Amino acid sequence: MAEKRISSPKGLSPIKLMKPETDKGKSVLKSLQLRKTVREISDKKLSLQVLSNLLWAACGVNRKKGPFGIHGRTAATASNSQEIDLYVALQEGTYYYDPFKHCLIPVVAGDLRAMVIGKGQVNFGNKAPVRLIYVADIDKLIHSQGYQEPGLLNTEIQKSYFYVDTGLIASNVYLFAASTGLVAWFHNCDKSGLEEKLNLRVDQHVLFGQTVGYKRKK
Ligand SMILES: Cc1cc2nc3c(=O)[nH]c(=O)nc-3n(C[C@H](O)[C@H](O)[C@H](O)COP(=O)(O)O)c2cc1C
C-alpha cells in the first residue's frame, strides 16, 4: 500500500543521521543493572550523534543480509516483517525514522511532545528532547517481505506480534539509555490524536510512546 505522507511540512528539512558509534557505552550486563524508568527528564537536547546512536540502537539496520534475504535490524520482528515504525517528536516537529537511509523525514511541523502521553496522565516529559512514537503498520505484516506465514493475516496474531515487536525495540531503547548515561520512560500516548496529526492510514496504529533525555537535576 502506498505511504500516506504530508508533503514537506513548512520549515522542516530531512535530517541526515550520523553513523552509529558502536564502540561506545557500558556493557550489556552493566546496562541491565542500571536499566529503569525515569520520568524526571530535563530539556537538554541530544546531540545529533547521540540521537543517531539512539535511533540506530532502537531499530536500525545492522545487517544487509538478514533473515529471508532482506536486511536485518537491531530488534527482532515476527517473520522479519519490520512492521513497527518509529516517529520521533522533537521540539520543532515530528519526523519519521527511515532506518534504511538512516535519516529523519519531516512529517509534521510544530511541537507534538505533549500528545505523546496518555490523556489525563501527569506529564513530566513535555520538554524532554525526544519522544518516540511506536506505530504498527499492518500492511507490512500482511505483505511481509520475510516469511509469509498464515498467522500474519490473522488480526489477533497480528496484534500479538506488533505488541511483542514494540517491546523489543523499547527494551533496546531502555538499554541504550542505561548504557550511555541517558534516561528513558515507556508510556501510553494519545493514540487517536496522534494518528490524526501524523496523517496515518487506517491500517497504521499508534501504540505507545517512549521519552528519552537526560535526568533532570533536582
Ligand atoms: C506496556 C507498558 C506501559 C506503560 N505505560 C506507562 C504509562 O502510561 N505511564 C507511565 O508513567 N509509565 C508507564 N510504563 C512504565 C512502567 O510503569 C514501569 O516500567 C514500571 O513501573 C516498572 O518500572 P521500571 O521500568 O523502572 O522497572 C509502562 C510500561 C510498560 C511496559
The ligand as a Gaussian input file, in Angstrom:
#p B3LYP/6-31G(d) Opt

LIG

0 1
 C        3.337000      -1.712000      28.415000
 C        3.790000      -0.608000      29.364000
 C        3.019000       0.521000      29.521000
 C        3.427000       1.555000      30.354000
 N        2.661000       2.683000      30.441000
 C        3.059000       3.682000      31.262000
 C        2.308000       4.895000      31.316000
 O        1.332000       5.066000      30.594000
 N        2.707000       5.888000      32.177000
 C        3.829000       5.731000      32.950000
 O        4.153000       6.669000      33.699000
 N        4.588000       4.606000      32.895000
 C        4.234000       3.584000      32.057000
 N        5.007000       2.436000      31.969000
 C        6.234000       2.320000      32.785000
 C        6.025000       1.366000      33.962000
 O        5.203000       1.961000      34.967000
 C        7.385000       0.997000      34.536000
 O        8.147000       0.342000      33.534000
 C        7.191000       0.067000      35.738000
 O        6.695000       0.771000      36.846000
 C        8.495000      -0.622000      36.174000
 O        9.470000       0.358000      36.417000
 P       10.949000       0.202000      35.794000
 O       10.814000       0.380000      34.299000
 O       11.749000       1.308000      36.417000
 O       11.435000      -1.166000      36.134000
 C        4.627000       1.422000      31.099000
 C        5.402000       0.287000      30.935000
 C        5.013000      -0.715000      30.070000
 C        5.912000      -1.931000      29.867000

